[in-house]
Amino acid sequence: MITDEEKREAVEFLRSGECLYWAERRKTPLDCSRCMRVSEMLFGHYDALCELDSCGTGAWKKLADLID
C-alpha cells in the first residue's frame, strides 16, 4: 500500500507528466526515472505506465482522477 505522500506525488506526475517517446525525442533512461518510480509505486513494475497514454486518450489524467 502506498502512502498519502506517494499518492500525491503520483497524481501530480500523472496530471503534469508527458511521456517523451523514444523514437520521437531520443530520450534516455534518465528521462524516464520519475515515470518509472511512479509506475513502480502504483503497479509494482517500472514500465507499466509506458504505453498507457500513448494513443492520446488522456489515460494518465483519468488515472490521476481515480487516485485522487
Secondary structure, DSSP 8 states (H G I E B T S, - for coil): ---HHHHHHHHHHHHH-----HHHH---GGGGHHHHHHHHHHHSSTTTTTTTTTTSS-HHHHHHHHH-
